[in-house]
């Protein structure tokens, strides 16, 4: 009998496991008659802040809004510069560009795929107003080195792929001035639609974010600063509350699967997913690095294993960001990674026989 194909991600399996809790949460909102910025948002903010080890969580409409409004709350605007990376989705750069500020790009470390702290000093200028590192694929950046290089410049962390990632044994979200999350459905903690949040220990920043997420209102219909709307729906907040108690177990399962993949890849010419000495990654994705990407994907396809590429083309080589002037070859590590990374199946509901099949395919390539 032909074995069933293995998807690279399967959200239906997770939903089946928490169906009762999620449906009860949704019904609770429907029964309440309150659908925006009410008790579910308040409850989620308290619970997410406690999980992240911070004083505050501010619930928002998306992870992109979390990045954008955090920078806006820090006063960043036209003429300012924000140092970040191009080994990310364009949302990281979009959040900067939307404010009229300029993304200043540096390359990533070839081992961890995260911002290379040694390159920060060369990019600092009088216009640098923030540094925005990305915890890529659930792997935390080298926080101590980045904070040391930043000095007094605020460090805002893009953790949109790093729910529950640990840095030197503690939540990576306890570092920097703020940490930004997306709860897009594929994430380790995912809503059933768009949602985001910022966590911080800065009282004034949290208060400013709460102002900016609702038209700059300090009271109903009274604007003290221009802003737009970035409120989290009550249904999404309730769903996230229902799922949050499972997050650590899901992450532990991801780490156990990653160890199996690491072992299978050992001794081959494939490069396993990054895992720096300071990191306990959350493994949002497990990526394999190979210069034979097409052949590798073909071999897994023949074995009934789906793959994806995250990401095939960095933002600095796409039309939207040509104006920055980073031509091909300007960020060599980033460009090599985009040419060679392959995302293989990584989600907590993979069965042991499926993991065995993936490991066998990795060893045989």
Residue pairs with C-beta under 8 A, 6 or more apart in sequence:
2 304
3 304
3 357
4 304
5 304
5 305
5 306
6 304
6 305
6 306
6 345
6 350
6 354
6 357
6 358
7 306
7 345
8 306
8 307
8 308
8 343
8 344
8 345
8 346
9 186
9 308
9 345
9 346
9 347
10 347
10 349
11 185
11 186
11 190
13 347
13 349
14 190
14 250
14 347
14 348
14 349
15 22
17 349
18 242
18 243
18 246
21 242
21 243
22 192
22 239
22 242
22 243
24 242
25 40
25 235
25 238
25 239
25 241
25 242
26 235
26 238
26 239
28 40
28 238
29 35
29 40
29 234
29 235
29 238
32 38
32 39
32 234
34 234
35 233
35 234
35 235
36 231
36 233
36 234
37 214
37 231
37 232
37 234
38 234
39 234
40 234
40 235
40 237
40 238
40 241
41 59
41 231
41 232
41 234
41 237
43 237
43 241
44 57
44 59
44 197
44 232
44 237
44 238
44 240
44 241
44 244
45 56
45 57
45 58
45 59
45 197
46 57
47 241
47 244
48 57
48 59
48 197
48 199
48 240
48 244
49 55
49 56
49 57
49 199
51 164
51 171
51 244
51 247
52 171
52 173
52 174
52 179
52 199
53 170
53 171
53 173
53 174
54 173
54 174
54 179
54 199
54 200
54 201
55 200
55 201
55 203
55 206
56 199
56 200
56 201
56 202
56 203
56 206
57 197
57 198
57 199
58 197
58 198
58 199
58 200
58 206
58 209
58 210
58 213
59 195
59 196
59 197
59 231
59 232
59 237
60 66
60 69
60 195
60 196
60 197
60 198
60 209
60 213
60 230
60 231
60 232
61 194
61 195
61 196
61 213
61 229
61 230
61 231
61 232
62 182
62 184
62 194
62 195
62 196
62 230
63 91
63 160
63 180
63 181
63 182
63 183
63 184
63 196
64 91
64 94
64 95
64 182
64 196
65 196
65 213
65 230
66 160
66 180
66 181
66 182
66 196
66 197
66 198
67 91
67 92
67 95
67 96
67 132
67 156
67 158
67 160
67 180
68 94
68 95
68 98
68 99
69 198
69 209
69 212
69 213
69 227
69 230
70 156
70 178
70 180
70 198
70 205
70 209
71 82
71 95
71 96
71 99
71 101
71 130
71 132
71 156
72 99
72 212
72 227
73 205
73 208
73 209
73 212
74 129
74 130
74 154
74 156
74 177
74 205
75 129
76 82
76 96
76 99
76 101
76 129
76 130
77 99
77 100
77 101
78 99
78 100
78 101
79 100
79 101
79 127
80 99
80 100
80 101
80 102
80 127
80 128
80 129
80 130
81 101
81 102
81 103
81 104
81 125
81 127
81 128
81 129
82 96
82 101
82 102
82 103
82 104
82 128
82 129
82 130
82 131
82 132
83 104
83 105
83 106
83 120
83 123
83 124
83 128
83 130
83 131
83 132
84 92
84 93
84 96
84 103
84 104
84 105
84 106
84 115
84 131
84 132
84 133
84 134
84 158
85 92
85 105
85 106
85 107
85 108
85 114
85 115
85 133
85 134
85 334
86 93
86 105
86 314
86 315
86 316
86 326
86 331
86 334
87 108
87 113
87 114
87 134
87 136
87 311
87 314
87 331
87 333
87 334
87 337
87 338
88 134
88 136
88 158
88 311
88 315
89 311
89 315
90 315
90 318
90 320
90 321
91 160
92 103
92 132
92 134
92 158
92 315
93 103
93 315
93 321
95 132
96 102
96 103
96 132
97 103
97 321
101 129
102 127
102 324
103 321
103 324
104 123
104 125
104 128
105 316
105 324
105 326
105 330
105 331
106 115
106 116
106 119
106 120
106 122
106 123
106 331
107 116
107 119
107 331
107 332
107 333
107 334
108 114
108 115
108 116
108 136
108 331
108 333
108 334
108 337
109 115
109 116
109 142
109 333
110 333
110 336
111 274
111 276
112 139
112 141
112 142
112 274
112 276
112 279
113 136
113 137
113 139
113 274
113 337
114 133
114 134
114 135
114 136
114 139
114 140
114 141
114 142
114 274
114 276
115 131
115 133
115 134
115 141
115 142
115 146
116 333
117 142
117 145
117 146
117 148
117 149
118 145
118 149
120 131
120 146
120 149
120 150
121 149
124 153
128 153
129 153
129 154
130 153
130 154
130 155
130 156
131 146
131 150
131 153
131 154
131 155
131 156
132 155
132 156
132 157
132 158
133 141
133 146
133 155
133 157
133 158
134 141
134 158
134 160
134 161
135 141
135 157
135 158
135 159
135 161
135 162
135 165
135 172
136 161
137 161
137 273
137 274
137 281
137 283
137 284
137 285
137 286
137 287
137 310
138 161
138 162
138 163
138 165
138 188
138 254
138 281
138 282
138 283
138 284
138 285
139 162
139 165
139 273
139 274
139 275
139 276
139 279
139 281
140 162
140 165
140 166
140 167
140 172
140 276
140 278
140 279
140 281
141 157
141 172
142 276
142 278
143 167
143 172
143 175
143 176
143 278
144 278
146 155
147 155
147 175
147 176
154 176
154 177
155 175
155 176
155 177
156 176
156 177
156 178
156 179
156 180
157 172
157 173
157 175
157 176
157 178
157 179
157 180
158 180
159 165
159 172
159 173
159 179
159 180
159 181
160 180
160 181
160 182
160 184
160 187
160 196
161 182
161 187
161 282
161 284
161 285
162 172
162 281
162 282
162 284
163 181
163 187
163 188
163 189
163 247
163 251
163 282
163 284
164 171
164 188
164 189
164 247
164 248
164 251
164 282
165 171
165 172
165 279
165 280
165 281
165 282
166 172
166 279
166 280
167 175
167 278
167 279
167 280
168 278
169 280
172 179
173 179
173 199
174 201
177 200
177 202
177 205
178 198
178 199
178 200
178 202
178 205
179 198
179 199
179 200
180 196
180 197
180 198
181 187
181 189
181 196
181 197
181 198
181 199
182 195
182 196
183 189
183 190
183 191
183 194
183 195
183 196
183 197
183 236
183 240
184 190
184 191
184 194
184 195
185 191
185 192
185 193
187 284
188 247
188 250
188 251
188 254
188 282
188 284
189 240
189 243
189 244
189 247
190 243
191 236
191 239
191 240
192 235
192 236
192 239
193 233
193 235
193 236
194 236
195 232
195 233
195 236
195 237
195 240
196 230
196 232
197 232
198 206
198 209
200 206
200 209
211 217
211 218
211 224
211 225
211 227
212 225
212 227
212 230
213 227
213 229
213 230
213 231
214 227
214 229
214 230
214 231
215 223
215 227
215 228
215 229
216 223
216 224
216 225
216 226
216 227
217 223
217 224
218 224
249 348
250 348
251 282
251 283
253 348
254 282
254 283
254 346
254 347
254 348
255 280
255 281
255 283
257 283
257 286
257 346
257 348
257 350
257 355
258 273
258 275
258 281
258 283
258 286
258 346
260 355
260 359
261 272
261 273
261 286
261 288
261 344
261 358
261 359
261 362
262 272
262 273
262 275
263 359
264 358
264 359
264 360
264 362
264 363
265 271
265 272
265 288
265 362
265 363
266 272
268 362
268 363
268 365
269 290
270 288
270 289
270 290
270 296
270 362
270 365
271 288
271 289
271 290
272 288
273 281
273 283
273 285
273 286
273 287
273 288
274 281
275 281
283 346
284 346
285 310
285 343
285 346
286 343
286 344
286 345
286 346
287 310
287 341
287 342
287 343
287 344
288 296
288 341
288 342
288 344
288 362
289 337
289 340
289 341
289 342
290 296
290 340
290 342
291 339
291 340
293 309
293 339
293 340
293 341
293 342
295 365
296 307
296 342
296 365
297 307
297 342
299 361
299 364
299 365
300 306
300 307
300 344
300 358
300 361
300 365
301 307
303 357
303 360
303 361
304 357
305 344
305 345
305 357
305 358
305 361
306 345
307 342
307 343
307 344
307 345
308 342
308 343
309 341
309 342
309 343
310 341
310 343
311 338
311 341
312 338
313 338
314 331
314 334
314 335
314 338
315 321
316 324
316 326
316 330
316 331
316 334
317 326
317 328
317 335
328 335
329 335
344 358
344 362
345 354
345 358
350 358
